[in-house]
Amino acid sequence: MAQVTVRINGFSYPVGCKEGQEKHLQAMAQEVERRIERIHALGGHSGEGRLLALAALLMADEIHDLKAEKMSSDTAHQLAQGKQARIENERRTEQLAHLVERAESIAAAMEED
């Protein structure tokens, strides 16, 4: 297991991670740091715990928005697939009706002979 020291809000935190994940962990720490900088820019100068809680809430809000966006996109995709399936079913129904008409006309012609 690798150990990385990340800096968040001027404090160093040693954190363990899997080998090869060090850069990813540093990048995640930078994401937290960006949220903290945003809170500072808005005038949020409170205790360390409150600052980290606010940064976590900002990130949770972003995750929530991304999930909602993905669900909306998935729903739109499912609706489009459903519409395509209905169109395909209508086309097949028309083809089947045409085949039935042909079969009936052939049967009628054979009865006449």
C-alpha positions as CSV (number, residue, x, y, z in Angstrom):
1,M,0.0,0.0,0.0
2,A,1.3,3.4,-0.9
3,Q,1.2,6.5,1.3
4,V,0.6,10.0,0.0
5,T,0.6,13.2,1.8
6,V,-2.1,15.6,0.5
7,R,-2.5,19.2,1.3
8,I,-5.9,20.6,1.9
9,N,-6.5,24.2,3.2
10,G,-2.8,24.5,4.3
11,F,-2.8,21.3,6.3
12,S,-1.0,18.0,5.4
13,Y,-2.8,14.7,5.7
14,P,-1.1,11.4,5.1
15,V,-3.4,9.0,3.3
16,G,-3.0,5.4,2.2
17,C,-3.9,4.2,-1.3
18,K,-3.3,1.3,-3.7
19,E,0.0,1.3,-5.5
20,G,-0.4,3.4,-8.7
21,Q,-3.3,5.5,-7.4
22,E,-1.1,8.2,-5.9
23,K,-1.7,10.7,-8.7
24,H,-5.4,10.1,-8.6
25,L,-5.5,10.7,-4.9
26,Q,-3.6,13.9,-5.4
27,A,-6.0,15.0,-8.0
28,M,-9.0,14.3,-5.7
29,A,-7.3,16.4,-3.0
30,Q,-7.0,19.2,-5.5
31,E,-10.7,19.0,-6.2
32,V,-11.4,19.4,-2.5
33,E,-9.0,22.3,-2.3
34,R,-10.8,24.0,-5.2
35,R,-14.1,23.8,-3.3
36,I,-12.4,25.2,-0.2
37,E,-11.1,28.1,-2.3
38,R,-14.6,28.7,-3.6
39,I,-15.9,28.8,0.0
40,H,-13.2,31.3,0.9
41,A,-14.0,33.4,-2.1
42,L,-17.6,33.6,-0.9
43,G,-16.4,34.9,2.5
44,G,-16.6,31.6,4.3
45,H,-13.9,31.8,7.0
46,S,-14.9,29.4,9.6
47,G,-13.3,26.5,11.5
48,E,-11.5,23.7,9.7
49,G,-14.3,21.2,10.3
50,R,-17.0,23.5,9.1
51,L,-14.9,24.3,6.0
52,L,-14.4,20.7,5.1
53,A,-18.1,19.9,5.8
54,L,-19.1,22.7,3.4
55,A,-16.6,21.4,0.7
56,A,-18.1,17.9,1.1
57,L,-21.6,19.3,0.7
58,L,-20.6,21.2,-2.4
59,M,-19.1,18.0,-3.9
60,A,-22.2,16.0,-2.8
61,D,-24.4,18.6,-4.6
62,E,-22.3,18.3,-7.7
63,I,-22.6,14.5,-7.6
64,H,-26.4,14.7,-7.1
65,D,-26.7,17.0,-10.2
66,L,-24.6,14.6,-12.3
67,K,-26.7,11.7,-11.2
68,A,-29.9,13.6,-12.0
69,E,-28.5,14.6,-15.4
70,K,-27.6,11.0,-16.1
71,M,-31.0,9.7,-15.1
72,S,-32.6,12.3,-17.3
73,S,-30.4,11.3,-20.2
74,D,-31.1,7.6,-19.6
75,T,-34.8,8.3,-19.5
76,A,-34.6,10.2,-22.8
77,H,-32.6,7.3,-24.3
78,Q,-35.2,4.8,-23.2
79,L,-38.1,6.9,-24.6
80,A,-36.3,7.2,-27.9
81,Q,-35.7,3.4,-27.9
82,G,-39.4,2.9,-27.1
83,K,-40.5,5.1,-30.0
84,Q,-38.2,3.3,-32.4
85,A,-39.7,-0.1,-31.2
86,R,-43.2,1.2,-31.7
87,I,-42.4,2.4,-35.2
88,E,-40.8,-1.0,-36.0
89,N,-43.8,-2.8,-34.6
90,E,-46.1,-0.7,-36.7
91,R,-44.1,-1.4,-39.8
92,R,-44.2,-5.1,-39.1
93,T,-47.9,-5.0,-38.5
94,E,-48.4,-3.3,-41.8
95,Q,-46.3,-6.0,-43.5
96,L,-48.2,-8.7,-41.8
97,A,-51.5,-7.2,-42.9
98,H,-50.3,-7.0,-46.5
99,L,-49.2,-10.7,-46.4
100,V,-52.6,-11.7,-44.9
101,E,-54.4,-9.8,-47.8
102,R,-52.2,-11.6,-50.3
103,A,-52.8,-15.0,-48.8
104,E,-56.6,-14.4,-48.7
105,S,-56.6,-13.3,-52.3
106,I,-54.5,-16.4,-53.3
107,A,-56.9,-18.6,-51.4
108,A,-59.9,-16.9,-53.0
109,A,-58.4,-17.3,-56.5
110,M,-57.8,-21.0,-55.8
111,E,-61.4,-21.5,-54.6
112,E,-62.6,-20.0,-58.0
113,D,-60.6,-22.6,-59.9
